[in-house]
Amino acid sequence: MVFSNVSRPVTGIIDGVLDRALVLGYTKIGSGLRRRWWPADPDPDALVGKRVLVTGATAGIGLEMARAFARLGATVHLLGRNPTKVRHCVAEISAELPGAEVIGEVCDVSDLDAVAAWTSNFADRVPALDGLVHNAGLMPKERLVTPQGHELQLATHILGPHLMTERLLPLLRAARGASVVFVSSGGMYSAPLVVEDLESNHDYNGVRTYARTKRMQVVLADAWAHRLAGTGVKAESMHPGWVDTPGVAEYLPRFRVITRPLLRELADGADTVVWLVATRPESKPGHFWHDRAQRPTTFGWQRSENPAKVRRFLHQVSDLTGTSKAWS
Ligand SMILES: NC(=O)c1ccc[n+]([C@@H]2O[C@H](COP(=O)([O-])OP(=O)(O)OC[C@H]3O[C@@H](n4cnc5c(N)ncnc54)[C@H](OP(=O)(O)O)[C@@H]3O)[C@@H](O)[C@H]2O)c1
């Protein structure tokens, strides 16, 4: 292997340069290079006897994660909002991996009533949950609202996942070694934490609201990690890089045309989440990952999060979801 004789500080420098030079790091060039030195793969049976839920698993990176979790032996709960797609994806993985246990779950994660009803039903069926992956995502051009009147990206990326996490906590604790992962985006680097207008009432723009809610996911995961310290449940966020998916084709068609030869395969996009859940590495505050390494949540020219602002954000999320305010 080209980098096997190169010291860790040197690969660390190369890795850092890739991270700052977005096109190099986020494309398949980044994962292609880093896989030469990144930590070992999980054992092939790392998740035998474990149970993992992936949201937004009817397409793209989520579907690929469901497949990868099943390959490692997990019982996979494949969650989507469209029952036909859910059935089709379960059948697809079951046909590919005979013996795999893949269970379809239907829930629109942006609909807080649906999340409440589905989590109650899930808790009646399942004793423990080892992995919870908040992957469902979207970037509509127009401002859309949910049945509860919330802006759709906020509800899909933040409110639904937050409510789901809180309601599934007893199952996560019961697993005695669970991981919760929020799939964010490198686009979050372009957005500060905005607490004045969480619902983008005043200046909705699909890409900007996407970046803001992806920033919120990183802040929320870090807060969950802090809150869950010592409970056996880890919380992380990550970004998958630029991956060729139906979502990119739908929401960023021009970007896709320009970058297509360099976009990552689905497996590279799914890799870090699967590795995080299967290996549960040590994680420092920030708890933000990409390509099997922790990454800064802000770059040098950006300020780190103001604790009062973070508290204000978390309290609003608790208010909007009717959940605990036990943030310290
Ligand atoms: N692809 C990239 O380059 C990239 C880069 C950075 C971050 N990400 C993040 O990675 C995640 C997956 O992205 P992707 O590119 O794989 O997207 P995708 O191809 O559009 O797939 C998104 C999945 O989420 C589901 N979904 C959307 N809203 C939902 C809801 N309310 N309830 C349940 N499921 C819902 C979709 O279901 P339907 O099929 O029913 O629409 C679909 O299964 C997203 O969070 C995205 O922000 C992707």
The ligand as an SDF file (V2000), in Angstrom:
LIG
                    3D

 48 52  0  0  0  0  0  0  0  0999 V2000
  -25.7750   12.9900   -1.8750 N   0  0  0  0  0  0  0  0  0  0  0  0
  -24.9080   13.8650   -1.3880 C   0  0  0  0  0  0  0  0  0  0  0  0
  -23.9520   14.2840   -2.0470 O   0  0  0  0  0  0  0  0  0  0  0  0
  -25.0650   14.3640    0.0240 C   0  0  0  0  0  0  0  0  0  0  0  0
  -24.1240   15.2870    0.4830 C   0  0  0  0  0  0  0  0  0  0  0  0
  -24.2290   15.7430    1.7860 C   0  0  0  0  0  0  0  0  0  0  0  0
  -25.2320   15.2790    2.6050 C   0  0  0  0  0  0  0  0  0  0  0  0
  -26.1630   14.3990    2.1290 N   0  0  0  0  0  0  0  0  0  0  0  0
  -27.2130   13.9510    3.0390 C   0  0  0  0  0  0  0  0  0  0  0  0
  -27.3300   12.5530    2.9830 O   0  0  0  0  0  0  0  0  0  0  0  0
  -28.6970   12.1640    3.2340 C   0  0  0  0  0  0  0  0  0  0  0  0
  -29.1570   11.2620    2.1170 C   0  0  0  0  0  0  0  0  0  0  0  0
  -29.0330   11.9800    0.9070 O   0  0  0  0  0  0  0  0  0  0  0  0
  -29.2380   11.3320   -0.5270 P   0  0  0  0  0  0  0  0  0  0  0  0
  -28.4250   12.1510   -1.4440 O   0  0  0  0  0  0  0  0  0  0  0  0
  -29.0770    9.8700   -0.4460 O   0  0  0  0  0  0  0  0  0  0  0  0
  -30.7720   11.7250   -0.7620 O   0  0  0  0  0  0  0  0  0  0  0  0
  -31.9230   11.0490   -1.6830 P   0  0  0  0  0  0  0  0  0  0  0  0
  -31.3220   10.2790   -2.7820 O   0  0  0  0  0  0  0  0  0  0  0  0
  -32.8570   12.1600   -2.0230 O   0  0  0  0  0  0  0  0  0  0  0  0
  -32.6400   10.0880   -0.6370 O   0  0  0  0  0  0  0  0  0  0  0  0
  -33.2800   10.6790    0.4760 C   0  0  0  0  0  0  0  0  0  0  0  0
  -34.1350    9.6630    1.1630 C   0  0  0  0  0  0  0  0  0  0  0  0
  -34.8020   10.3490    2.2470 O   0  0  0  0  0  0  0  0  0  0  0  0
  -36.1950   10.0490    2.1570 C   0  0  0  0  0  0  0  0  0  0  0  0
  -37.0030   11.0750    2.7910 N   0  0  0  0  0  0  0  0  0  0  0  0
  -37.0980   12.3860    2.4800 C   0  0  0  0  0  0  0  0  0  0  0  0
  -37.9720   12.9930    3.2820 N   0  0  0  0  0  0  0  0  0  0  0  0
  -38.4530   12.0370    4.1200 C   0  0  0  0  0  0  0  0  0  0  0  0
  -39.3820   12.0360    5.1770 C   0  0  0  0  0  0  0  0  0  0  0  0
  -40.0270   13.1560    5.5330 N   0  0  0  0  0  0  0  0  0  0  0  0
  -39.6320   10.8910    5.8370 N   0  0  0  0  0  0  0  0  0  0  0  0
  -38.9930    9.7460    5.4880 C   0  0  0  0  0  0  0  0  0  0  0  0
  -38.0960    9.6770    4.4920 N   0  0  0  0  0  0  0  0  0  0  0  0
  -37.8340   10.8140    3.8160 C   0  0  0  0  0  0  0  0  0  0  0  0
  -36.4500    9.9090    0.6680 C   0  0  0  0  0  0  0  0  0  0  0  0
  -37.6820    9.2570    0.4700 O   0  0  0  0  0  0  0  0  0  0  0  0
  -38.5280    9.4340   -0.9050 P   0  0  0  0  0  0  0  0  0  0  0  0
  -37.8720    8.4530   -1.8340 O   0  0  0  0  0  0  0  0  0  0  0  0
  -39.8950    9.0430   -0.5000 O   0  0  0  0  0  0  0  0  0  0  0  0
  -38.3790   10.8560   -1.3300 O   0  0  0  0  0  0  0  0  0  0  0  0
  -35.2250    9.0860    0.2830 C   0  0  0  0  0  0  0  0  0  0  0  0
  -35.4040    7.7340    0.6510 O   0  0  0  0  0  0  0  0  0  0  0  0
  -29.4900   13.4540    3.3340 C   0  0  0  0  0  0  0  0  0  0  0  0
  -29.6940   13.7870    4.6850 O   0  0  0  0  0  0  0  0  0  0  0  0
  -28.5820   14.4850    2.6750 C   0  0  0  0  0  0  0  0  0  0  0  0
  -28.7930   15.7740    3.1830 O   0  0  0  0  0  0  0  0  0  0  0  0
  -26.0950   13.9340    0.8500 C   0  0  0  0  0  0  0  0  0  0  0  0
  1  2  1  0
  2  3  2  0
  2  4  1  0
  4  5  1  0
  4 48  2  0
  5  6  2  0
  6  7  1  0
  7  8  2  0
  8  9  1  0
  8 48  1  0
  9 10  1  0
  9 46  1  0
 10 11  1  0
 11 12  1  0
 11 44  1  0
 12 13  1  0
 13 14  1  0
 14 15  2  0
 14 16  1  0
 14 17  1  0
 17 18  1  0
 18 19  2  0
 18 20  1  0
 18 21  1  0
 21 22  1  0
 22 23  1  0
 23 24  1  0
 23 42  1  0
 24 25  1  0
 25 26  1  0
 25 36  1  0
 26 27  1  0
 26 35  1  0
 27 28  2  0
 28 29  1  0
 29 30  1  0
 29 35  2  0
 30 31  1  0
 30 32  2  0
 32 33  1  0
 33 34  2  0
 34 35  1  0
 36 37  1  0
 36 42  1  0
 37 38  1  0
 38 39  2  0
 38 40  1  0
 38 41  1  0
 42 43  1  0
 44 45  1  0
 44 46  1  0
 46 47  1  0
M  CHG  2   8   1  16  -1
M  END
$$$$
